[in-house]
Amino acid sequence: MPFLFALLPLLPLGIYILVTWIAAQLMIGPINKLSGSLKAPLRFQMSDFLWLMILLQVSMAVSVNYVGAQQRNYFSIVLTFLIGATILLWLFGVGIISRASITDPKRRALFLLGILPVSLIVLIGWPAPLLLLGAPELLPPRYAFSAPVIFAVTIVAVVVVGLVVRYASHWVVQGAVVATPPSAATPAATTPAAQQPPPPETVSPPQS
């Protein structure tokens, strides 16, 4: 019994991991399943590097707006972390859509710029409504009384975003290029010569 009480603090972490895994399967499950079944080789397109530049610009904008270039120490740390995380996320996304044999630039752009970042934000930030409900003092004083309303609205927004991401994932999967196996040869063409019936024997007329 004391052993179970010692594991009790790990229960929230287990619930978080379980819910996060279920949400990930619901949102990007179609693409992940297709990439696991096809296992196409990793291939980069020129447009992929354009989407990487856009993601890097967003990372820099976040660093400038929320940290500020005046805070040199924190700014360089945050900017380096965001740039590294962005490159790793981009490589991870390109690997998934390459293994899923998705070559359409529009569908690749939707996955790299929309589905993957939004899914990551949802998977990391879905416990935020629970924190607001359990600790309303985290909200500004004028919004503290409306913590239940904010909790309900946030939960609905997370569910709606998850459904939209899943629909977008299905649309991306529809653009996968699946190689069709060559048609089977006809039995007559593949029958060995030894198994073919022998030609009919000709009977010569008797000589006089």
C-alpha positions in Angstrom: 0.0 0.0 0.0 2.7 2.6 0.7 4.2 1.8 -2.7 0.9 2.8 -4.3 0.8 6.0 -2.4 4.4 6.7 -3.6 3.3 6.3 -7.2 0.2 8.6 -6.7 2.1 11.8 -7.7 2.9 10.1 -11.1 -0.8 9.7 -11.9 -1.2 13.2 -13.4 1.9 12.5 -15.6 0.4 9.2 -16.7 -2.9 10.8 -17.6 -1.2 13.6 -19.5 0.8 11.1 -21.6 -2.2 9.0 -22.3 -4.4 11.9 -23.3 -1.6 13.4 -25.4 -1.1 10.1 -27.2 -4.8 9.7 -28.0 -5.0 13.3 -29.2 -2.0 12.8 -31.5 -3.5 9.7 -33.0 -6.8 11.5 -33.6 -5.1 14.5 -35.3 -2.2 13.2 -37.3 -3.0 9.5 -37.1 -3.9 9.2 -40.8 -0.6 10.6 -42.0 1.4 8.7 -39.4 -0.3 5.4 -40.3 0.3 5.9 -44.0 4.0 6.8 -43.5 4.4 3.7 -41.4 2.9 1.4 -44.1 4.5 2.9 -47.2 8.0 3.7 -45.8 9.0 5.7 -48.9 12.6 7.1 -48.9 13.4 10.6 -47.5 13.1 13.2 -50.3 13.4 16.9 -50.1 11.7 19.4 -52.5 12.7 23.0 -53.2 9.5 24.2 -51.7 10.3 22.5 -48.4 13.2 24.9 -47.9 10.8 27.8 -48.5 8.5 26.5 -45.8 11.6 26.3 -43.5 12.4 29.9 -44.1 8.8 30.9 -43.2 9.0 28.8 -40.0 12.3 30.4 -39.1 10.8 33.9 -39.6 8.0 33.0 -37.3 10.5 31.9 -34.6 12.4 35.2 -34.9 9.2 37.2 -34.7 8.2 35.4 -31.5 11.6 36.0 -30.0 11.5 39.7 -30.8 7.9 40.3 -29.7 7.9 38.3 -26.5 11.5 38.6 -25.3 12.8 41.7 -27.1 16.3 42.3 -28.5 17.1 44.6 -25.5 17.3 41.5 -23.3 20.5 40.3 -25.0 21.1 37.3 -22.8 17.6 35.9 -22.7 17.0 36.9 -26.4 20.0 34.9 -27.7 19.1 31.8 -25.6 15.4 31.9 -26.6 16.2 32.6 -30.3 18.8 29.7 -30.4 16.3 27.3 -28.8 13.5 28.3 -31.2 15.6 28.0 -34.3 17.0 24.6 -33.3 13.5 23.4 -32.4 12.1 24.7 -35.7 14.8 22.9 -37.7 14.2 19.7 -35.9 10.4 20.0 -36.3 10.9 20.7 -40.0 13.1 17.7 -40.5 10.7 15.5 -38.6 7.8 16.8 -40.7 9.6 16.3 -44.0 10.5 12.7 -42.9 6.8 11.9 -42.2 5.4 13.2 -45.5 8.3 11.7 -47.4 7.6 8.2 -46.0 3.9 8.8 -46.7 4.9 9.4 -50.4 3.2 12.8 -50.5 4.8 14.9 -53.3 2.2 17.6 -53.8 3.8 20.9 -52.7 0.4 22.3 -51.5 -0.2 19.3 -49.2 3.4 19.3 -48.0 3.0 23.0 -47.2 -0.2 22.4 -45.3 1.4 19.7 -43.2 4.7 21.6 -42.5 3.1 25.1 -41.9 -0.2 24.1 -40.4 -0.9 20.6 -39.2 2.4 19.9 -37.5 2.9 23.2 -35.6 -0.8 23.3 -34.6 -0.8 19.7 -33.4 2.3 20.4 -31.4 0.7 23.4 -29.7 -2.4 21.5 -28.9 -0.5 18.5 -27.5 1.7 20.7 -25.3 -0.9 23.2 -24.2 -4.1 21.2 -23.7 -3.6 21.1 -19.9 -3.7 24.9 -19.7 -7.5 25.0 -19.2 -7.1 22.6 -16.2 -4.5 24.9 -14.7 -6.8 27.9 -15.2 -9.7 26.1 -13.5 -7.6 24.9 -10.6 -5.6 28.1 -10.1 -7.8 31.1 -11.2 -5.3 33.4 -9.6 -3.1 32.9 -12.6 -5.6 35.0 -14.6 -5.7 38.8 -14.3 -8.0 39.9 -11.5 -10.8 41.2 -13.8 -11.0 37.7 -15.4 -10.5 35.5 -12.3 -14.3 35.2 -11.7 -14.8 33.9 -15.2 -12.4 31.0 -15.0 -15.1 28.3 -15.6 -16.3 30.1 -18.7 -12.7 30.4 -20.0 -12.2 26.7 -19.2 -15.3 25.7 -21.2 -14.4 27.9 -24.2 -10.9 26.7 -24.3 -11.9 23.0 -24.2 -14.4 23.6 -27.0 -11.7 25.4 -29.0 -9.2 22.6 -28.5 -11.8 20.0 -29.7 -12.7 22.1 -32.8 -9.0 22.6 -33.7 -8.4 18.9 -33.3 -11.2 18.0 -35.6 -10.1 20.6 -38.2 -6.5 19.2 -38.0 -7.8 15.6 -38.5 -9.9 16.7 -41.5 -6.8 18.4 -43.0 -4.7 15.3 -42.3 -7.2 13.2 -44.3 -6.9 15.7 -47.2 -3.2 15.5 -47.1 -3.3 11.7 -47.2 -5.4 11.8 -50.3 -2.4 13.2 -52.2 -0.2 10.3 -51.5 1.4 8.7 -54.5 1.0 4.9 -54.0 3.0 2.8 -56.4 0.8 0.1 -58.0 2.4 -3.3 -58.4 2.9 -4.5 -62.0 0.1 -6.5 -63.4 0.6 -10.3 -63.1 1.6 -11.9 -66.3 -0.8 -14.3 -68.0 -0.4 -17.9 -67.2 0.4 -18.8 -70.8 3.3 -16.4 -70.8 4.8 -17.7 -67.6 4.2 -21.4 -68.2 7.6 -23.1 -68.6 8.3 -24.8 -71.9 8.7 -28.1 -70.0 5.1 -27.8 -68.7 3.6 -27.0 -72.1 1.8 -29.9 -73.8 3.8 -31.6 -76.5 2.8 -31.0 -80.1 0.6 -33.7 -81.6 2.5 -36.5 -83.3 2.2 -36.9 -87.1 1.7 -40.4 -88.5 3.5 -41.0 -91.8 1.7 -43.2 -94.4 3.1 -46.8 -94.8 5.5 -47.3 -97.7 4.6 -49.8 -100.4 
